[in-house]
């Protein structure tokens, strides 16, 4: 979703190229237009348009904007199509105030009408444009810029991160947040604000978190935080970001997604390093809860499904996984002050997940979370959180975050299982040992199976649809394989519990229809063999992910990818998903798409 970066640099410094590079680091969030504003000699200069960052730069040369203070924005359209007029920054009538915004201002029509009646003219169809005009209006009543900004933001309803620059105070940036992400960076006499740390990571690792309902003033003297409600000053300690700036670069890989697929072995080792004390805290709260819900979206929801099955199987915990955007309909009525909501979110900023968490919290529920971005809104809403420790995930399609989420959830289930004595200590130890083997196993897939997967991708090119089937713990793996493939290759894909396929889906099967089975040698094996035969008999082209040496399924399949080690069933999704990630990646590349920036998608979905 929208990316924001603002900077106040030393006198004489040139902000524009720094803003340009920061916007590049925010590209992964997903966007359809770009803009920058800088201030020099008390004059604002704006350049913006729809299109990719480098297209807009080629057209306008973003780097020659003058001055040491400025703001950049990548916009993911919500109100108003992605065209020049609707791109940010948006300005007031006299072009003295420029504003960029991430989120949605729900009451903008009412404010717009009021301002139009006072003679303000609007150039765009965005909700954002009311902000510079309202500030302009308050300034005309003699207020200071800070007060006019605070008063304006207090009138807004909805979710927003807003950043303003003005020729009235050319060395100052004002920003505020409510529900949408915004963090501050502290350099050496230079100050930044951004949608996420990645934007300023090469400039500084010292950050300050802005809470909801707060605004900040950045100027050459430093950063000042105030409560929006009453302008009360807020003291906040800086934190140090541990992410290595190098890890947010491609490092020789053609795409971030491929790099992140390859980082999974290390990401898993890092995820498994989290101290046991956090799992113990989670366990206590889950064991004591009257109900447990897991909430998440997309890939994180699939990890949640794995967690839900694992908690049932080895911990005797009934934890229902609910798609976050459906939580208020499906589950909120059941939430009490004794309920635990376990939220899973790589970014910690997904609005649907945050809304579910806020609703549950309002009813007194305990919020536990598994997240990858420290300082995120989800972290701040949580009673206890576990850091996945996967490092920055830039590719829009989640890969290493998924496998590390599963590792965390399996370790959690094992901790509870051990505490409750639900299954034998031997079984739990086997699972824990297998978890520690997964990094090496994933590495061996990456070392030896890529060419086989590429061949399958070539054969799938031209298919009008692809189907993924699995059973038990690998139903979520099939769902995840499908999501990756369709979002990156734009090929409609289907995923089912394999046993359910004969209740409808099988009608689609005709000669050559690719059906991919996630088929480890666990206690679902016999039944999945039956499902493979059902598909094969009707002409499906069978592709199976199997354990090495599984001759039965190998003989039934047109192609197989073999996983070299036997694993406890619960651990298999972690490893068996890797060939599916590679398949989606290579099919996307074969089709000439950019797997890092699939169309219409955003990395961080900060709107409902
Ligand atoms: C798909 C994908 C998305 C995210 C979803 C939730 O490849 O990445 O489905 O998983 O938008 O994002 P987080 O985990 O940041 O809440």
Boltz pocket constraint, residues with backbone or C-beta under 6 A from the ligand:
constraints:
  - pocket:
      binder: B
      contacts: [[A, 297], [A, 298], [A, 299], [A, 300], [A, 301], [A, 344], [A, 345], [A, 346], [A, 347], [A, 348], [A, 349], [A, 350], [A, 353], [A, 395], [A, 396], [A, 397], [A, 398], [A, 483], [A, 484], [A, 487], [A, 602], [A, 603], [A, 604], [A, 605]]
      max_distance: 6.0
